[in-house]
Amino acid sequence: MDKIGTWVANGIVGVIGLIGLFVASRAADHTFYYMGLIVFAVAVGVIFFSIRRAFDQAGARPRGPGDTAAHEN
């Protein structure tokens, strides 16, 4: 998926997550409350997974205090 498609897909997932929070806030019983929270949690997970995948594709790697690669010219 290209970069614009990823942004659009993550935007749609974010809106679905917000709808899940809205459903949870207006729930009359426990079922809708917990389902709304689960939808929100899954949406957040999908967005974080998309961020991770983008960093992996960019070749990013974790940097620690002993890593001198950032200081090499």
Buried (B, 14 or more C-beta within 10 A) or exposed (E): EEEEEBEEBBEEBBEBBEBBBEBBEEBEEEEBBEBBBEBBEBBBEBBEEBEEEEEEEEEEEEEEEEEEEEEEE
